[in-house]
Each structure stands twice: as structure tokens, then as C-alpha cells.
Amino acid sequence: VIPLIFMGLTGVVFFNLFMFWALERTTASNTGLISALNPLSIAVVSFFLMKEKMNFRQIAGMFVSLFGVIIVMTHGEWQRLLELRFNLGDLFMLGAVLTWGFYAVASKAAMKYVSPLKSTLWGGIFGLIMLVPFDAASFYLVDPDPVFWIAVFYIGILGTVLGMGFWNIGVKHVGGTTSGMFLNLNQIGRAHV
């Protein structure tokens, strides 16, 4: 039960809090670049807590992935890197990245006892239980239209349930460090937003 609670705390509560605080205070470009450190965070946390070792190909893959994200984010114009300005939001995004490393380790530990889908379910339930007391008093909907419900379905079912479920299946089969190598593939879509 402890790894499932920790999944809710790290992957649902702290990761989202840090990411939304970051997005309120920094640019999408900075957020994208910093989130490219997710594979490194997972590898470091996995190394220290789970004694997972990285081989040369994994380390090289991390750097190639990070390099690719930088190329996409800067549109190949290196001077854009010099124009980046860092701020408090960037520190929050670093917190989100570090938190995701702990989530990956917690999910690997949880899946020794339950399936990837059950770990996703219970991690989400524990995270929701932790968040509800903070949001219940101020939560309300103002004239939700069909577009709102489509967005809720997309984010809630496709982006969260399926996304997290597939992520946890990957972590169970290949481990957090190897799974982390694929995280930066989602940056390509975000880079053009």
C-alpha cells in the first residue's frame, strides 16, 4: 500500500502542483526544456533508491534525446538558447521533474504487488483523496459546454488513464530508466504549441 500512496503523492499531487505553478510563472519553452531532464531524473533516483545501473547506450540516449528536444525547441537557431531567461517557475519545473523520478521508482515498487493498471488506479485514487480537501470548497463549474466535456474526456481518459496506464506497463516491463528514455518523444508535439 505504501508505494501506491507514494505514487498518488508524487505523480498526482506534487508533480501536477509543481508543473502548474511552473506554467503560471515561466514560459512554455523553459518548461519544455526543463522537462527534457525527466529521463535523467528517473535514472538518478532509480540509481540511488533501486540500485538500477545505466549502461553507456542509455546515457548516450539521454543526451541524444535532450539534444533533439533543444533542436526542436530552438528551431535549430542556437542563439535562442542565449535568449532564455530562468525564473522561479523554472525551479518549480525542476521540482516536477525530480518528483517524476520518485513516481517512477514508486510505480516500479508498487507493481511488484499489483498490475500496472491497478497501480494506476490506486495511485490516482490516493492522489485524488489527498487533493480533494484543498479543492472541495472552491470547486465549481460555470455553464460547461460540450467542448468542456470533450476536453475533460480527452484529458481524464486518454491523457491520464491511458497515458499513465501505458507508462506503468512500460515501467513494469523495462524499468523506469529505460521508460524514461521515451518521455522526450512527447516534447515534439508540445514544442509547437
Secondary structure, DSSP 8 states (H G I E B T S, - for coil): -HHHHHHIIIIIIIHHHHHHHHHHHS-HHHHHHHHTTHHHHHHHHHHHHH-----HHHHHHHHHHHHHHHHHHHTT-THHHHH----HHHHHHHHHHHHHHHHHHHHHHHTTTS-HHHHHHHHHHHHHHHHHHHHGGG----S--HHHHHHHHIIIIIIIIIHHHHHHHHHHHH-HHHHHTTGGGGHHHHHT-
